[in-house]
């Protein structure tokens, strides 16, 4: 499996803008996004829900439909075969997120979570999407930069280190230049950051989203970058963080959302559990929280890294109890198919029922499209 994502890129910069956002309704036949109103109190958005599978479904299709990466949909459903989950299998949709630490400004990329968050300057909302991040052996700087340019139909000039890496690892002499088009590893839209050679872009291999699949860039589902691209102006700040354990609060109840840490940032020092405990205690002190914590559950959450935001109070239910109690609706949408860059939401099947509308939806109008 090849996922090319290193990135030095040129040509076809073009202005695209966002026309009015339609919130609170599902616009059939248009792109959909995970968009949530920012909480007035606390730092958690979204909710858990569940679907049941049809015999031809995969976890990858289901995850993509709900803006989840491979890591999230598979870890939230241990024991479920991602390619053949089977008929009438219950699948948890972990569409609940502890937001990254403030400031909630511009773009924030949490590398272990493999998610990108966009906080528009003048709206009290957050957009969040899954991303693919760097492969083992490659490392991204934890820093703040900004979007310095935007490109439609980019071409890719392969950096020397990436060309050499493919030759050494796969004995492949890949082309030095990839023209715009459906076979371009950068997809059809790209936003250049101030970090040398690092872009936020689409991909011709969408199943790498939520995986460690790049040489430094952040790859998005084609339909997600199509939504994000027109909203983000040049000059938008970009903050890259490493937060494998996110502590949140909702209605006075503490939550922990744990992602697998990357060795690139945690080769030495405290254990994963120690870091999580310190995060929890620091959060409780800062916010004046006095809830009694189920430390045994904290240990299990950190060991499993199941990516689900879970309550950690002594009287709160376990993940098994929560997931078993979730009502499930049939997932009734066709597979996405091989056209990676089509950015099309799959059509409903004959057995379709209304999609769970736990979160808001957005209609994005690109330049040249009709409303």
HELIX and SHEET records of a PDB file:
HELIX    1   1 UNK A   59  UNK A   65  1                                   7    
HELIX    2   2 UNK A   70  UNK A   75  1                                   6    
HELIX    3   3 UNK A  160  UNK A  170  1                                  11    
HELIX    4   4 UNK A  206  UNK A  208  5                                   3    
HELIX    5   5 UNK A  222  UNK A  231  1                                  10    
HELIX    6   6 UNK A  272  UNK A  287  1                                  16    
HELIX    7   7 UNK A  295  UNK A  304  1                                  10    
HELIX    8   8 UNK A  319  UNK A  325  1                                   7    
HELIX    9   9 UNK A  340  UNK A  342  5                                   3    
SHEET    1   A 3 UNK A   8  UNK A  10  0                                        
SHEET    2   A 3 UNK A 155  UNK A 157 -1                                        
SHEET    3   A 3 UNK A 177  UNK A 178 -1                                        
SHEET    1   B 9 UNK A  35  UNK A  37  0                                        
SHEET    2   B 9 UNK A 125  UNK A 130 -1                                        
SHEET    3   B 9 UNK A 115  UNK A 119 -1                                        
SHEET    4   B 9 UNK A 106  UNK A 110 -1                                        
SHEET    5   B 9 UNK A 237  UNK A 241  1                                        
SHEET    6   B 9 UNK A 144  UNK A 152 -1                                        
SHEET    7   B 9 UNK A 189  UNK A 193 -1                                        
SHEET    8   B 9 UNK A 199  UNK A 201 -1                                        
SHEET    9   B 9 UNK A 218  UNK A 219  1                                        
SHEET    1   C 3 UNK A  90  UNK A  98  0                                        
SHEET    2   C 3 UNK A  44  UNK A  52 -1                                        
SHEET    3   C 3 UNK A 328  UNK A 330  1                                        
SHEET    1   D 2 UNK A 133  UNK A 134  0                                        
SHEET    2   D 2 UNK A 212  UNK A 214  1                                        
SHEET    1   E 3 UNK A 245  UNK A 250  0                                        
SHEET    2   E 3 UNK A 253  UNK A 258 -1                                        
SHEET    3   E 3 UNK A 310  UNK A 311 -1                                        
END                                                                             
